[in-house]
Amino acid sequence: MNLKIIKNLITTIVIVSLFLAFILFLYQFLGYDRYSFEGEDASMPTELHPLIAKKKEQLIKEAKNLEITVVITESIRTIERQDELYTLGRTKEGNIVTYAKGGESYHNYGLAIDFAIMKHKDELTWDINYDGNENGSSDWFEVADIAKELGFEWGGDWSKFKDYPHLQMTFDLSIKQLQRGIRPKEDLDHHDAR
């Protein structure tokens, strides 16, 4: 009888160990080790995610090599700033520039930037057809191509609302997940950004 109990105990331990090993494998395989859970009362980031900040600088440098001066016009955005932008074209004079209220934008989580192109000294342009380096291609699309090579998702590729100045890295996180306090870890590389 003792032998049967010991056999059952060993079988149970082996099954539980295999199950835990499988769970650990899935955790790493599915990439859940890329995130931290800070809870629904998590504080909002106050600066760009380190990878976004690094890729932003690379974008500026690579565009400069093509004689295009990129200016970052928006990066991390407070909830208040997002709400202010949301009112444009609705309750405030101006064009609609966003469909995201405060807490519904990747800018609020340090995962997005907006850019413009320096046309002349101190004159920015958002003209997507502008060809300041005179190479026969839109500077805007040249910058977007560089950004996509660096791992950014470009708002100009969106089908519903073309947001040409917008670049983001979501790290496969939805806005709902970010609102729940799930954050990408700070030591991720561009392969994790998606």
N, C-alpha and C positions, 0 to 999 in steps of 0.2 A: 504494500500500500504506500509506503514512503517513497518507493521508487517511482510509482505512478504519479505522485504529487510532484516530485522533482522533475520528471519528464514534462509534465504539463506546465510547470513553472518555467523551465528552460524554453519550451515552445512559445509560451506567452512572451517571454523576454525577447526572443528572436523576432517574433512578429512585430512587437512594439518597436524594436530597434530598426527593423526594415521600414516600418511605417514612418518613423521619425527621419530616417535617412532620405526617404522619398520626399517628405515635406520640405526638408532642407534643400534638396536638389531643385524642387519646384520653385522655392523661394528665390534661389540664386538664378535659375534658368529664366524665370519670368521677370527678373530684374527688380524685385521688391527691395533688395538691399540698396537700391539707389535712392531710397526715400527715407525721410524721418517723419514721424507722426508727432506733432506738437499739440494736438487737441484743438477743439473748436474755438477756444479762447486764445489761440496762438497770436502773438503780435505780428503785425504786418512788417515785411522787410523794409529797411530804410535805404537800401542801396541795391544796385544791380547784382544778380547772382554772379559770382566770380568768373564763370565761363562766359557769360554774356558780355561782361566788361572786357574780358580778354579778346573775344571775337569782334567786339565793337572797334577796338583799337586796330586789329588786323584789317578790318573792313576799310577804315579810314586810310590806312597805309597802302593797301593794295589798290584802292581807287586813286590815290595820289600818284601811283606808278603809271596810271592811265591818264594822268593830267586832269583828274576830276577831284574837286574838293568837296568832300562830304561833311556836312554839319549835322550833328545829332541835335534834334530840336526837342525831343522828349525822351525820357528814360523812365526811371522809377517815378511812379505817380501816386500821390496820396488819394485816399478815398474822396476827400473834398475836391481835389483838382479834377478827378474823374467825373464827379457829379456836376461840377461846373461845365466841363466840356460837353456832357450829356445834354445840358440845357440849351446849347447852341442850336439854333434852327427849330427849337421847340418853344421854350418860354423866353429865350433871349434872342436878340437879333443875330443873324449869321446863318451859315450853312451847317447842316448836320455833319458832324465829323466823327461821331461814334454811335454805336448802338449799345454800348456797354455802360451801365451805371457803376457807381463806386463799388468795388469788390468783385466786379464781373469782367475785369480786364487783366490780361497778363502783365500790363504795366504795373498794376497794383502789387504784384508779387515779384517785381524785379526781373521779369523774364522777357521783356519787350523793350524795343527802342523805336523811335521814329526819326527819319532823316529828311534832309533837304539837300540841294546842291547849290554851292556858291557860284553864282553866275558871274558877277563882277565884284569888285571890292565892296564888301558889306551889303550885297544884294543876293538874297536867297531866291531860288526858284523851285516850284513844285510842278513845272511844266514837264510832263513825261516825254515830250518829244525833243526837248532841248539837247543839242549836240555841241556842247562847249569845246570839246577837244577836237571837233571837226574831223572825226574819223568815219563818218557816215552812219554811226549807230547812236541811238538815244543813250545819253549818259545815264539816265534813270535805269534803263534796262541793263546796262553794263554793271551798275552798282548792284542791282537785284541779282544778277548772275553770280557776282562775287559773293554776295551774302548767302546765297543758296549753297555755294561750294563750301562755305564756312559752317554750314549746318543750320542756318536760319530758315524759317518758313516765311515767305513773303506775302503780305496782304494783297499784292497785285495779282496773285494767282487765285484768289478767292472768287467764287462764282457769283455770290449774292451781293456783297458790298466790297467793291474794289478799294482797298485801303493801301494805296501805292507807297506812302511813306513808312508803313508799318513792317517791322521785322520782329519775329519772336522765336523762342525755343521753349517748347512746352514740357519737355522731358516726359512725354506721354501722360501728363497730368491734365485732367479737365479742370475747368473753373470750379466745379462743385467739389472736387477733391482738394483743391487749394483752399477753398472756403472752409472745409472741414479740418484744416490744419496739416495736411500732408504737404511736405516740401521736398524739393530735390536736394540731395546732399550737396555740400559745397565743393567736394573734391571730384566731381564728375568731369569726364572729358566729352568732346563733341560727339562721340559715338553714342553717348547716353542721352543726348539732347533731343533727338528726333523731332 
